[in-house]
Amino acid sequence: MENKVEDREVLLRVENLCQYFKLGKFAVNKAVDNVSFDIKKGEVFGLVGESGCGKTTTGRAIIKLYDITSGNVYFKGQRISAGTRSYKDAIAAARKELRNCKDDGRKAELEQIISDNKAKIKDAKACNKNVDRKLVNQIQMIFQDPIASLDPRMTVRDIIAEGLVIKGIKDKNYIDQKVFEMLETVGLVREHASRYPHEFSGGQRQRIGVARAVIMEPSLIIADEPISALDVSIRAQIMNLLNDLREKMGLTILFIAHDLSVVKYFSDRIGVMYYGHMVELASSEELFRHPLHPYTRSLLSAIPQPDPNYERNRKRIVYNPVADHDYRNGEPTFREVCPDHFVLCDDAEFEKYSKIVSEEA
């Protein structure tokens, strides 16, 4: 009997991930700010939110397309990414306090803080430099735009085989056989191997992108809105393909999307992001039954239903952070309101959400 998702081992763990980008000399765009979650082996973890909330940046940071600013990423128990900004900030704060400190005991504490964080910076740099590339290659990504992610000058055969070539495999017959196998696995035919991306439809191009990821036999696939650029009928085909591959190959999937109605039926757990922050995380069933954060309720209210009467009376909930939250007495933290249901909230909101859950239980 297959283990329940909650009983499986953690495959990927993201701790306090921050990804900042400089905007000019002084301004900083905090694309992802202090995000933490884990993904268990064999599950589909949905990451949802409006465009620009940091979903794609989170996926790209995990697969090391970016050097993360702060936090840690662990894959199969090994740290594959480490940021240094939090350590540098701690050193700067300690040095600032040290300049005006007259207490010898406190001075010793501050000097120890500086020393400890310098060691952490050194360790993080060593981690990033000496990361096991073979381990990182077990994470593959399916990109959002199927045409922009495929090199128009390369044949389908070369596109799908590129990962194997980079890996050092030189046996042409073996590569060809693997490419043909992958094409058939994703619903294409061998004859497509000699063609170029512009000769295919959007759905076929996305299948090529799936084949390129799966040929590496990954343990984790990051699917970055793989259906957003496709027609409705083609979306269902790609979703079914991913589901079949998940069962056939035992894949674990980080599924990034902004459509909660799709994520609901495909994901075991769902994390909701807003402006770079994770605001709610729960199982798919729990999130739809007890949406607690105002932004989550706003997203759910936007889901259309194939019912004219329902649509005629549907009321859209508008999320206004200024009106919905009062954080004058303290910054919110990510807390477990009930078992495996986490929400970004302060003390007053935590009490309110806990009461809502207990009353509806």
N, C-alpha and C positions, 0 to 999 in steps of 0.2 A: 504493500500500500504506500502510495507516494506521501512524503512528508508535507505537512501544511507549510505555507509560506513562512509563517512566524517562527517555525522550528528549524528552518534551513540556515546554513552558515552564511555569514556576510561576505559577499564577493567584493563590493566596492564601498568604501567609507570616505565620506567627505567631511572634513572638520573645519569649521570657521573659514570657509573659502571666501577670499576677497580678490576681486579682479578690477583694478583701477586703471584708467587711461588718462594720460595727461592731455589737457586742453589748453594749449598755450603755455606760458611760463609758470603761472601759479594755479590755475583752475584744474580740478581733477573730476573726472566722471567716474563715479562709483557704480560701475555696471553690475557688479555682484558684490554684496556687502554682508559678510559674516553668515554665509549659508552652510548649514550642516544637514546631512541625511546619509542614510546607507541604503544599499541595494542588495537584496539577498539572492543567492544562487537560484536561477530558474524563474525568477519573477519578472513581471513587467512593471516598471516604476514610471508613472506618468508625471511629467513636469509641465504645468500649464500656467497660463497668464497672458496678458495682452502683449501685443507687439512692442518690443523695446524694453521688456521687464528684466531681461538678463538670462532667459532660458538658453538661447543658443550660446551665449558667452560661457555659461556654466558647462555646457557640453564640450565646447572647444578647450576650456581650461582643463577639464578632466583628461582629455586625450592628448594634452600637452601641445596643442597648437599655440597656446599662449604660455608665457612664464608667469605663474600665478603671483599676485602681489603679497598675499598673506594666507595663512592656513596650511592645511595638509590634505593630500589625497592618498589613500591607501587602496591597493588592489591586490587581492589574494594575500592580505596580511603584510604586504611590503609597501613602504612609502615610495611613491613614484613621483610626487611633486611636493615641494615645500616652499612657502613664501617667507620673506624676511621682514616685511614692513612692520609687523606687530612687534618684533624684537627691537627694531631700530627705534620705534616710537617709545618703547619702554626704556631704552637707554637714554633717549633725549629727555624724557620726563624725569628720570632719576638724576641726570646731570644737572638739570635745572633746579631741582630741589636741593641737590648737594651744594650748590653755590651759596645758598643762604642758610644752610643747616649748621647749627652750633652744638647739636647733641652728638657726642662721640658714638653712642650706641646706634643711633639712626644713620650716621655716616657709614658705619660698617655695613649696615643692612643695604644701603643704597649702592655701595661699592660692590657688594656681592650680587645685587640685581644686575648691575652693569656687566660684571664678569660672566654671570650665568647666561645672559642674553647674547653676549659676544660668542660664547660657546655654541649657543643654539643657531646663530647665524652661520658659523663655520660648518656646523653639522648639516644645515639646510643646503648650503652651497655644494657640499660634498655629495649629498643625496642627489641633487639635480645633475651634477656632473657625471656621477657613476651609476645612474639609473640603468636597470636591466632592460635594454631595448627589446629583447625577445618577449619580456613580460608585457611591456607597453603595447607591442604588436598584437597582443591578444584582445585589445580593445580596438574596434573598428567603427567607422562612422558612415552613416548614410546621410548625404547632405540634402538641404531643402530644395534647391533649384537643380533639377536633373540636367539641364542643358549647360548651366554655368559651371557645374562640377565635373564635366567631362571634357577632355581636351579634344577640340574639333579636328586636330591634325593626326590623331591616333585612331587606329581601327579599334573595334570593340574587343578584338582578341588582345591587343596590346594594353588596352585600358584595364581589362579584367586581370591580365597576367602581371601587371606592373608590380604588385605587391610581392609576388613570388620571385620576380627578377631581383628586386631590391633585397629580398631575403637571401639571395645567393644561389637560387636554383637555376641551373644552366641546361638541364635536359629538355630539349625542345619538344620531344614527343610527350614527355610527362606533362609539360605546361599546356600543350594543346589539348591533351585528354582532360585535364582539370578544367580548362576553359569551357570545353564542350559540355562537360558534366554540369558545370555551374549554369550555363545557358539553359540547359534543359530543366534544371532544378527550379529556375525562376520563370519558366514558361516561355522561353524563346527557343530557337532552333540553331543547329550548328552553322547553317549558312549565314547567320547574322554575324559571325565572328569576323568576316572580312569587310564588313560595312563600316561606315562612319556615323557618328552621333546624329548628324543632321538628317539622316535617312530614316529616323525613327520618330514615333509619336512620343508625347510626354510620358505616358504610362510605360512604354517600352524603355525609354531612357532611364526611368526610375528603376526598372527591373535590372538594367545594366549596372546601376549604382549599387543595388542590393547584391548582385553577383560579385562585384568587385570587393565588397565587404566580406561576404560569406566565404569566398575562396581561401581566405586566410585562416579559416577555421577558428574564429574568435570565441572567447568565452563571454564577452560583453559587446553588444552593439548599441551605439548611440544613434538613434533615429531622429534626426533633426527635422521635424515637420515634414515627413516624407510624402505626405498626401496633400499638402496645402495648395500646390500648384497644379493639381489634377482635377479632372471632371469627377462628378459624384460617382458615376458608375465605375470609373477606373480606381477611385479611392477604395471602394470595397474590394476590388481585386488585389490591390497592394496590401491592404489590411489582412486579407485572407492568406496571402503569400507569407507575410511576416509571422502570422499565427502558425502556419504549417511548418515554417522553418524553426520556429521556437520549439515546437513539439518534436520535430524530427532530429534536430541537432542539439537540443537541450540548451538553447541560447538564453541568456539574460539580456533584457532590453531596457534601456533608458529611452522612453518614448516622449519626445518633446512636441508639444502642440498647443494651440490656443483654443481648440474646439473641445469643450468639456463633454459634449454628447458623444464624441468619438472615443475619448480617453476612458470614459465610464465603462464601456464594454470591453476594453482591451487591456486595462491596467489592473493589477492587484492592489497597488497603493498609489496615491496621488499626492504630489506636493504642489502647492499653489504659490506662485511668485508675484510680487508687486514691487516695482521700482528697485530691483536688485535684492530684495529681502524675501525669505521664505516666510509666508504669513500663516500657512496652515498645512498640516500633513496628517493624512489618515488613510485607512483602507478605502477603496472605492465605494463600497457599500456604506461605510460609516460617514464618509464625507457628504454623500448625497442625502443621507438620512438626517444628519446633524451638522449642517454647515454653520460654523460659529463666527468666523471672522466676517465683518461686513463686506469685504472685497469678494470673498468666496460666494456670499449670498448674491452679490451683484452679478458675478459671472453666471451663476445658475439661473438667475432671472432672465438672462439674455438668450437662453437656449430655446430655439423655436420648436414647436410641436406640430405634427401633421394633423391638426384639429382646428378647423376654422372657429369654432365656438371658444376654444381655449385661447387662441391667438387674439380673438376680438377683445377678450377681457384680461389678457395678460398684462401685468403691471411690472414695468422695468424698475429695478432697484438701482438707484444711482449712488455710487460710493464717493463720499466726500471725506477725505482723511481729517480735515480740520474740524468738521462737525461731528464725525463719528468717534473721534478719540480725544482724550484729554490727558496728555502726558506731562503736564506741568509738575507733577509730583514725582516723576521718575520715568526713565526710559523703559520701553517694553522689552521683554525677553521671551525666548521661545520655550514654552512650558507644556507639560503633559497634563491636559485637562482631565482626560480619562485614559484608560489603557490604550497606548499606541495612537492616541489622537493629540497632536501637538498644535498649539496656536501661539502666535506672537501677540503678547498682551502684557498689561501691567497688573498690579495687585487687584485693583477694583474690577477690571475686566475678567481676570481669572476667576474671581468669586462669582461673577455674573454668568460666565460660561459654564462653570461647574454646576451652578443651580439649574441652568437650562438642560444640561445633560441628565441630571438626576431626576428632573421632573418628567422628561420625555422617555426615560428608561422603562 
